[in-house]
């Protein structure tokens, strides 16, 4: 992403190495509630360290980090690895299916030398409804928990109904899966996959009865 900062005496071009277009998975619109972004830097010991750098969020809802890795003199400086972690009031970020953050490379630049690469298009970043999401009353929502062979809840598990609906379990292993196109009184499979460990499981449900209680999906 590129931002222009104008002063009476000069023009400075400021780059962002990343741009995220945050999207509510259910509505395909801007998310509701608060979405906080945390920027981590990969240190010399290959450990992620949280920084205090704050993002910029424009009128269109695109999150950027303009000026990241800008230096007075960038000659000879190495590129550095960063990642963005999101924490939202009503969502579980989709990237958590297999990653703890959205990683990217930031290249150094200065006033006369632009970065080697910079973001030109914002990356769509789906946010899946969490169990506390305020679903509209007309939307059927299947609620439940994903557990492993020891009955321990499994976070970040991908829960789907065919190719039409999806959710991600939160830190407690619980999920809320909208079922907007499922027919009543028809056996419907609900799949759960922990992509980090390749464990999976399936249950069969019927609407509307399955909505009356929490469902448990074992994976192994």
Number of C-alpha atoms within 10 A of each C-alpha: 19 18 13 11 10 10 8 5 5 7 10 12 15 20 25 25 24 27 24 21 18 22 20 18 20 16 8 11 13 16 22 14 11 11 14 13 16 16 21 21 17 15 12 7 6 9 10 15 13 15 11 9 12 13 19 14 14 9 6 9 15 21 21 24 22 21 17 18 20 20 13 9 13 18 11 7 12 11 14 14 16 22 19 19 18 18 13 17 15 20 26 24 27 19 18 21 19 14 13 14 17 17 17 13 14 24 21 24 24 17 13 11 12 16 19 11 15 17 16 13 12 15 14 12 18 22 25 25 29 21 22 11 14 10 14 8 7 7 12 18 20 21 18 19 22 30 22 17 9 9 12 13 21 19 20 28 31 21 25 20 18 12 6 11 17 23 29 32 29 23 13 14 18 24 31 25 24 21 18 12 11 18 12 11 12 12 13 16 14 19 20 25 21 23 15 12 10 9 14 19 17 16 14 12 17 15 17 15 10 15 16 11 10 13 17 16 20 22 22 13
